[in-house]
């Protein structure tokens, strides 16, 4: 009976330990996008040139690599952490949905950014949506599959 209780407890606790110990790849991917957007915006204002944040939407759940920074081309390329992927990127200005290639988001020298929704998907089916605002340097991150209407409704 004791072994059954211990086994049951471990079966319930171990799957969540990865998140508790900081190994949540979805959170790491979202943080990578947030810091990449911040870096691209700052570089654009410092260099007084347009910078581009490129998200590799075509990367599979098994891909992992560091960010690729190319100062000569004013480009920062991000790939998702292992176990996650960018499901799609919605360019709000044009309505284009990018699902199987690279999405390029522009950051202008005046601090403006290409508004976009970035959907990050984990192996276990969890989704987080990042809303990259054109004027505000702080993107909004919410759990779930959100569309632009959801953010517009929440903003009032």
ABEGO torsion letter per residue (X at the ends): XAAAAAAAAAAAAAAAAAAAAGABAAAAAAAAAAAAAAAAAAAAAAAGBBBBBBBBAABBAABBBBBBBBAAAGBBBBBBBBGBBBABBBBAAAGBBBAABBBBBBBBAAGBBBBBBBBBBBAAGBBBBBBBBAABABBBBBBEBBBAAAAAAAAX
